[in-house]
């Protein structure tokens, strides 16, 4: 993924906005040709859907989790490019309404940059808190003990979701879904890999399950290669284990990028659809980082 410092020092803000808009518009037109326009009633809004999605990508790329700061920046410095800028509450409503379009644009972009014949995926998960653990019993976004989880690295409890992803060895996010924080990785993996076939999937020891491995192979010829628990009788050789660990570092890097550069732990949303939309926007912005150096438009 291209370094953030390179983009903001080598390119003007106007150029970045125009490049994002062109790629969004290309993908949007492909979706319209295939599925029709997402709006079938009423007059067209002054601020188009492509402009809303462009702003969402730029917000998550350069002002992650800080929508208010981004909006002040737009209003003060980018008004010429976005003359019909909505107020922040209207923008958030429009972005939530465009959730399906955002995810489909992300899929088109991933298809464009996905290496041909790539049949290896890496699988892992990361926490997405929606409030502090102490306030979990008063949270209105999602209720229930199933949203209570543990951040293993920090050895701390949290309340919210876990983002489960598969990535390519080049750290490109392929599939993702949100699940309650208490759901074990083994339980979520079948849903995450539901549409995959003839792949080799590498995971950590949390995905160790003979039943899961057999089910994925029987259903879709998916080979799951998890790291083994030290207590297990069957172990990888030292060379195989080093190879799996090196591969797994790539998905950990992708999740670290989402967590640190895109502030995955700060969605700033108060509703369930708001959380999903913010995560989809962050995923889209992450995918755009792979698209940025490529001049090729999306082709239907």
WOGI-V897179 format. One record per helix or strand of 2 or more residues. SS is the DSSP state (H for helix, E for strand). FROM is the first residue (numbers start at 0). TO is the last residue. Records with the same first field share a line. If there is no record, write none. Layout:
SS: FROM-TO + FROM-TO
This chain:
H: 3-9 + 12-34 + 48-61 + 66-76 + 87-96 + 98-112 + 132-137 + 144-146 + 184-191 + 204-206 + 209-219 + 237-260 + 271-290
E: 119-130 + 147-150 + 155-166 + 172-179 + 199-202 + 222-225
